[in-house]
Amino acid sequence: MTPDAFLTRAKGKGVLESSVANAEVLWRALAAARGHRVIDEPAWLVVDAGNDIGGTRVILRGPVSGPVQRASLNRLVESARRPVVVEDSFATVDLQALGLVPSSLSVMWSGPLTPDAIPTEERPDINVRSVDGDGPRLLEADRLVVEGFPLTSYQPYQPGCLLPVGLLQMPHLSVFVADVLGVPAGACMTVKDTHGRGGVYWVTVLPEHRRAGIGRALMLAAMRQLAGVPMVLTATLQGAPVYRKLGFATALQSTYWRAALH
């Protein structure tokens, strides 16, 4: 392995570890705010919504190896409350026999940026504000994310199920809403963890407002919130070009296992 290849591989491993650890912080916070059960195992973290909407989230903490660990994961998935999502950043499992199908998202990263290195928004008609303790504003963000993605496991839409009001008491989480001429059009969330890493989640814009710079404006607000710490996010094919223009680079591909759509 060449020195450059070794450095690339080491950087990708660091981004992978940062992404998984930051996602755990997000899902622990959501579980606490929603009153959902957390199962903390050495190989994975599970958030179980029980009888609430949302189903089960499984975050793999490392490669799944050996027949015993694979059998344990299979039993977990088979017994999990539906819908179930398994985040597999290590590409070591195949859950198709259990009725799940894979999709791939790019794990992207950016090194720490100083505030003056982050571009300013140039469109005066786009206004991005942090929720900052505003319950109705948080509810607006909740609706925007569920409908904008859309998040099928939270539909039919029930207000406050994705982003419950308890998140307002968590200083390491920030939620942003973007307005265009006073009309709510998009939202996103940031998470700072105790290891000095920042994550950006659920950057979404309603279909009728896309391709107008709102996603970029949301990202700039998120980046200012996370100034001074390395940042990670997972990107769809549609979102990745926006993030690349803002200086994010792809480190690896992460696999998400979900139930097949019918």
Buried (B, 14 or more C-beta within 10 A) or exposed (E): EEEEEEEEEEBBEBBBBBBBBBBBBBBBBBBBBBEBEBEEEEBBBBBBBEEEBBBBBBBBBBBBEEEEBBEBBBEBBEEBBEBBBBBBBBBBBBBEEBBBEBEEBBBBBBEBBEEEEBEEBEEEEBBBEBBEEBEEBBBBBBBBBBBBBEBEBBEEBEEBBBBBEBBBEBEEBBBBBBBBEEEBBBBBBBBBBEEEBBBBBBBBBBEEBBEBBBBBBBBBBBBBBBBEBBBBBBBEEEBBEBBBEBBBEBBBEBBBBBBEEE
